[in-house]
Amino acid sequence: MASGGALYVVKFREFTGRYGLLSEVIGAELMSRIGLPVPNWEAIEFTDAFLDDHREMWYRDRSGAPGLRPEAGLHFGSRLTLSDGSNRTHELIPDAWAPRVSNRQDLVGALVLDLWTNNCDRRQCLFLTGTSPQSLRVVFIDNDHMFGGYFGNEVTCVRRTMVPAKGLYAGLWTAPSVGNWMRAIDGIDDAFLESVIDRVPPEWALEADRQFARTQLRARRRRLVSLIDEVENVLRTDGVPTVKTPRTAAEPSFLNR
């Protein structure tokens, strides 16, 4: 919980790779710009005293080591997003639940944008339960593997950047739908991109990293058509796994613990 009273999921800059927080900001801002639902983000300041008092936030791997302490300063905060009341929030849903998602067309927009920004991770999202248990809405989270992931890999894996449930795309990947999202991306000019990059705190990205992002976005916009052709090939094969059971992101009692 930050000083304003809002709850955030925080990513510390030391543990997200060279382009991690730069990608988080650019991804969230670009998604919002073309009309995709994303949580608001903020730069959250952590003091030395707070970090010393809360060792549960230190990074730990499976080795059982004491953990690595984040540095004091600004880190990335994504507004905590959950279903209302006693409704569950899912991070994976079965293919058979696809008709329940009211804004399923947004999955096409997210995939087109992920191809543009070279997201090298499975597209992560949350499925929020609406007023009816049968009604879901997708919200997109976690953009820290854009621009080739931790090491700036310039090779795009179309299969990897999709949501795991291949069936969620069934019937959506059409020329008119893809064309609409392509036009939305074409409407993003250099001035807007510069304004987004300027929002990234200096602690999160060197000027060389910012220039890398600029260059990638300009160059990859010209490659989108060929990448979209690859998506069509993948959707016609079994290259993307299907999902048969839901996985809950947070129980309704999460905030009451």
C-alpha positions in Angstrom: 0.0 0.0 0.0 1.5 3.3 -1.1 1.1 6.6 0.8 -2.0 7.5 -1.2 -3.8 4.4 0.1 -3.8 2.5 -3.2 -2.4 -1.0 -3.5 0.3 -1.8 -6.1 2.2 -4.8 -7.4 5.8 -3.6 -7.3 8.8 -4.6 -9.5 12.2 -3.5 -8.3 14.5 -2.2 -10.9 17.4 -4.5 -10.0 15.5 -7.7 -10.7 13.9 -7.0 -14.1 16.7 -7.0 -16.5 18.2 -4.2 -18.5 15.0 -3.2 -20.3 12.5 -4.4 -17.7 11.1 -1.2 -16.3 11.5 0.7 -19.5 9.4 -2.0 -21.1 6.8 -1.8 -18.3 6.2 1.9 -18.9 6.2 1.8 -22.7 4.0 -1.3 -22.7 1.4 0.1 -20.4 1.3 3.5 -22.1 1.1 2.0 -25.6 -1.7 -0.4 -24.6 -3.7 2.4 -23.0 -3.1 4.6 -26.1 -4.8 2.1 -28.5 -7.6 1.4 -26.1 -6.5 -1.8 -24.3 -7.4 -2.2 -20.6 -4.3 -2.0 -18.4 -3.7 -1.0 -14.7 -2.4 2.4 -14.0 1.2 2.6 -13.0 3.3 4.9 -10.8 6.9 5.3 -9.8 6.9 4.2 -6.1 9.7 5.5 -3.8 11.2 3.1 -1.2 13.4 4.3 1.6 16.4 2.4 3.1 14.6 2.2 6.4 11.5 0.7 4.9 13.5 -1.9 3.0 15.5 -2.8 6.0 12.3 -3.3 8.0 10.6 -5.5 5.4 12.9 -8.3 4.4 10.0 -10.3 3.0 10.3 -8.0 -0.1 13.8 -9.0 -0.8 14.5 -11.1 -3.8 14.9 -14.8 -3.1 15.5 -17.8 -5.4 15.0 -21.4 -4.5 18.5 -21.9 -3.0 17.4 -20.8 0.5 19.8 -17.9 0.5 19.0 -14.9 2.7 17.9 -12.8 -0.3 19.0 -9.7 -2.2 18.0 -6.3 -0.9 16.6 -3.8 -3.4 18.2 -0.4 -3.5 16.3 2.5 -2.1 14.8 4.8 -4.7 12.1 4.7 -7.4 10.6 1.4 -8.5 7.7 0.4 -10.7 4.2 0.0 -9.2 1.3 -1.4 -11.1 -2.1 -0.7 -9.5 -3.4 -4.0 -8.0 -6.3 -5.2 -10.2 -8.8 -7.8 -8.8 -12.4 -8.7 -9.4 -14.9 -7.0 -7.1 -16.2 -8.5 -3.9 -16.3 -12.2 -3.6 -15.5 -12.9 -7.3 -12.4 -14.7 -8.3 -9.6 -13.3 -10.4 -8.1 -15.8 -12.9 -4.8 -15.7 -14.7 -5.6 -18.6 -17.0 -8.9 -19.8 -18.2 -9.9 -22.9 -20.3 -10.4 -22.5 -24.0 -14.1 -23.4 -23.4 -14.6 -20.2 -21.4 -13.7 -18.0 -24.3 -17.3 -17.0 -25.0 -17.5 -15.6 -21.5 -14.9 -12.9 -22.1 -16.8 -9.7 -23.0 -13.8 -7.9 -24.6 -12.1 -10.9 -26.3 -11.3 -8.7 -29.3 -8.7 -6.9 -27.2 -6.7 -10.1 -27.3 -6.0 -9.4 -30.9 -4.9 -5.9 -30.2 -2.6 -7.1 -27.4 -1.0 -9.7 -29.8 -0.5 -7.2 -32.5 1.2 -4.8 -30.1 3.3 -7.5 -28.6 4.6 -8.4 -32.0 5.4 -4.7 -32.6 7.3 -4.4 -29.3 8.9 -7.9 -29.5 7.4 -9.2 -26.3 9.4 -12.4 -25.6 7.2 -13.9 -23.0 3.7 -15.4 -22.8 1.2 -12.6 -22.8 0.1 -12.3 -19.2 -3.4 -11.0 -18.3 -6.0 -11.2 -15.7 -9.6 -12.3 -16.2 -11.9 -10.4 -13.9 -15.2 -11.8 -13.0 -18.1 -9.4 -13.6 -21.5 -9.1 -12.0 -22.3 -12.6 -13.3 -20.0 -15.5 -12.6 -20.3 -16.3 -16.3 -19.0 -12.9 -17.4 -15.3 -12.1 -17.6 -13.2 -9.2 -18.7 -9.5 -9.4 -19.7 -7.0 -6.9 -18.4 -3.4 -6.9 -19.6 -0.4 -6.9 -17.2 3.3 -7.6 -17.1 5.3 -6.1 -20.0 8.8 -6.5 -18.8 9.9 -8.8 -21.6 9.2 -6.4 -24.4 12.2 -5.4 -26.6 13.6 -8.9 -26.5 13.4 -9.7 -22.9 16.2 -9.4 -20.3 19.0 -9.5 -22.9 17.4 -7.6 -25.9 16.9 -10.6 -28.2 15.8 -9.4 -31.6 14.3 -12.7 -32.7 10.5 -12.8 -32.4 8.8 -16.1 -31.4 5.2 -15.6 -32.4 4.1 -18.7 -30.5 5.6 -17.6 -27.3 4.0 -14.2 -27.2 0.4 -15.5 -27.3 -1.8 -16.2 -24.3 -1.5 -19.9 -23.3 -5.2 -20.7 -24.2 -5.0 -20.9 -27.9 -8.8 -21.2 -28.1 -9.3 -17.7 -26.9 -8.3 -16.5 -30.4 -10.8 -18.7 -32.2 -12.7 -16.7 -34.8 -11.0 -13.4 -33.8 -8.0 -13.3 -36.1 -9.6 -11.8 -39.2 -8.4 -9.2 -41.7 -10.9 -6.5 -40.5 -10.0 -7.0 -36.8 -6.3 -7.1 -37.4 -6.6 -4.1 -39.7 -8.3 -2.0 -37.0 -5.5 -2.6 -34.5 -2.9 -1.9 -37.2 -4.5 1.4 -37.9 -4.5 2.2 -34.1 -0.8 1.5 -34.0 -0.1 3.5 -37.1 -1.8 6.4 -35.3 1.0 6.5 -32.7 3.4 9.1 -33.8 7.0 9.9 -32.8 5.9 12.7 -30.6 3.8 10.4 -28.4 6.6 7.8 -28.2 9.0 10.5 -27.0 6.5 11.6 -24.4 6.2 8.0 -23.1 10.0 7.5 -23.1 10.3 10.9 -21.2 8.1 9.5 -18.5 10.6 6.8 -17.6 12.7 7.9 -14.6 16.4 8.2 -15.4 17.2 5.5 -12.8 15.4 2.9 -14.9 17.0 3.3 -18.3 20.2 4.7 -19.8 20.0 6.9 -22.9 21.4 4.0 -24.9 18.5 1.8 -23.7 16.0 4.5 -24.7 17.5 4.8 -28.1 17.4 1.1 -28.5 13.6 1.2 -27.8 13.1 4.0 -30.3 15.0 2.1 -33.0 13.2 -1.1 -32.3 9.8 0.5 -32.5 10.5 2.3 -35.8 12.1 -0.8 -37.4 9.6 -3.3 -36.3 6.6 -1.3 -37.4 7.7 -2.1 -40.9 7.9 -5.9 -40.1 4.4 -6.2 -38.6 2.7 -7.5 -41.8 5.1 -10.5 -42.0 4.8 -11.2 -38.3 1.0 -11.2 -38.6 1.3 -13.8 -41.4 3.2 -16.0 -39.0 0.3 -15.7 -36.4 -2.1 -17.0 -39.0 0.2 -20.0 -39.6 0.4 -20.7 -35.9 -3.3 -20.6 -35.3 -3.8 -23.2 -38.0 -1.5 -25.6 -36.2 -1.1 -27.1 -32.7 1.9 -24.9 -31.9 0.2 -23.1 -29.0 -0.9 -25.2 -26.0 -4.5 -25.3 -25.0 -5.8 -24.8 -21.4 -8.4 -27.1 -19.9 -8.6 -25.9 -16.3 -8.6 -22.4 -14.8 -5.8 -21.1 -12.7 -6.8 -18.5 -10.0 -4.6 -15.4 -9.7 -6.1 -14.4 -6.3 -8.8 -15.7 -4.0 -11.6 -13.3 -3.1 -10.2 -13.3 0.5 -6.8 -11.9 -0.7 -7.3 -8.4 0.7 -8.7 -9.7 4.0 -5.5 -11.6 5.1 
